[in-house]
Amino acid sequence: MKNTIQIPHKTTSVTAIMRTLLFFLVILAYSCDDFVEVDPPTTQLSSPLVFEEYSTANAALVAIYAEIRDNGLLTGNPNGMSYKLGEYTDELQFFGAGGQTDASFYNNIVLANNTEVKNWWNATYNQIYATNALLEGLENATALTQIQKEPLQGEALFIRALLHFHLTNLYGDLPYVTTTNYGTNSTISKTATSAIYAKVEADLLRAESLLNAAYSTEGRVRPNKATVQALLARVYLYSEKWADASTKASEVLNNTALYGGTQNLNEVFLKDSFTTIWQLSPTNEGENTLEAQTNIFLQGPPPVSGLSDSFVNGFEEGDQRRIKWIKEVTDGTTVWYHAFKYKTFENTGASVEYSILFRTAEQYLIRAEARAKQGDLMGAAEDLNRIRNEAGLQNTTATTATELRAAIIKERRAEMFSEGHRFFDLKRTQLLNEVLAPTKPGWNTNDQLFPIPETELLLNPNLNPQNPGY
């Protein structure tokens, strides 16, 4: 299992590095097991050795980012949420063999024993476990100053909130885990989705108070205050707290010293883009994104999946995203399509693209939707038109609140495809059945939630009942 620990401080000692490596070897030993069945040994993950120096505590946090990049829900590889949910909805069309797990996603026949469903659950909860170990270690650390501890705590709280937020939108009611205590975690019960949202919000508000506006490192690879605000805006949007969603999006967008628009769509997904809020760097310098490796194919038919014809044909005439963010592949007779937001999959000596998790376009569309819901139709149209104009389109013709809301959802599909948003947008707007039932033969109303892995229910009966339909 791949893991990267980057130590950005030149004063880091060999001893400190070895301590951090030992710390995360323990984590990785558990990352292949179920989080509820692991009984941590006497050498807890929150060992004080890791927190005797800032460099090792910082490296422990960086290693969690590496795990998020490489495994679980947010990875850009084919096992990640952005690819699998593209197949599950209407973004991707499956061309591979029937025995592949992708086929079950594309055909909407995901079962409780599905390997990917289990891997999502286990990998994500192991990342949460590591984050809680870090938080507990920081809380008890006496060798670090508050100035050193608080940014690390803020980032860890952000991670915990981010992961739980995605889990509950996939699985519904589930545990919100805030401890490494094995006895507690092995018998933990579900928390209602509404209560999970409240816990997510609480973690994010605390994180916001702990993080600085400036990035702590180069490359926007560590969350800052605006990253937390961007996630809060998304959480409030999903919660239909329109005023709060608009406010948080504005707090990000008003920071024009850090964020702005672009006149060139080919630059949006470069690592130095002014539109990026938070991104993950590749394992080694010169490598680029897992997303490019996953989505790009050089000859047809696609080895697994390609963009669906219905999606590609849904772009308005003149939309530059259709031209610059989608690549055609043909054998002279048939044409296939793949996402081309990330354009570089080979080693380039110096990395040119990082994996972007938050960017400003989403914040404009969040604020547009929130403004429309609050009756600020002019403001909603202004935000919507900013995104449309950057894509080479004219201003929207929508004028009523209903028309604007539909136009915004359509714009989100065109702007944020292959980034993992489509399923959640259809779900929160109650359009899943309307949009997918006519085109996905295996679709049924229970498919709005994924099944809790059956192994989890056997290990911890408190996680019952299973989600409907499984």
Salt bridges, closest charged atoms under 4 A:
GLU52 OE1 - ARG19 NH1 3.05
ASP70 OD1 - ARG69 NE 2.82
ASP90 OD2 - ARG413 NH2 3.32
ASP90 OD2 - ARG422 NH2 2.87
ASP102 OD2 - LYS84 NZ 3.22
GLU155 OE1 - ARG222 NE 2.72
GLU201 OE1 - LYS241 NZ 3.40
ASP203 OD2 - ARG160 NE 2.86
GLU208 OE2 - LYS248 NZ 2.78
GLU251 OE1 - LYS248 NZ 3.12
GLU316 OE2 - ARG388 NH1 2.76
GLU316 OE2 - LYS410 NZ 3.98
ASP319 OD2 - ARG321 NH2 2.80
GLU328 OE2 - ARG322 NH2 3.05
GLU362 OE2 - ARG234 NE 2.73
GLU369 OE2 - ARG405 NE 2.96
GLU369 OE2 - ARG428 NH1 2.75
ASP376 OD2 - ARG371 NE 3.85
ASP383 OD2 - ARG367 NE 2.75
ASP383 OD2 - ARG371 NH1 2.96
GLU390 OE2 - ARG386 NE 3.89
GLU411 OE2 - ARG321 NH2 2.50
GLU411 OE1 - ARG388 NH1 3.35
GLU415 OE1 - ARG321 NH1 2.87
GLU415 OE2 - ARG359 NH1 2.82
GLU419 OE2 - LYS341 NZ 2.59
GLU419 OE2 - ARG359 NH2 2.81
ASP425 OD2 - ARG412 NE 2.79
ASP425 OD1 - ARG428 NE 3.14
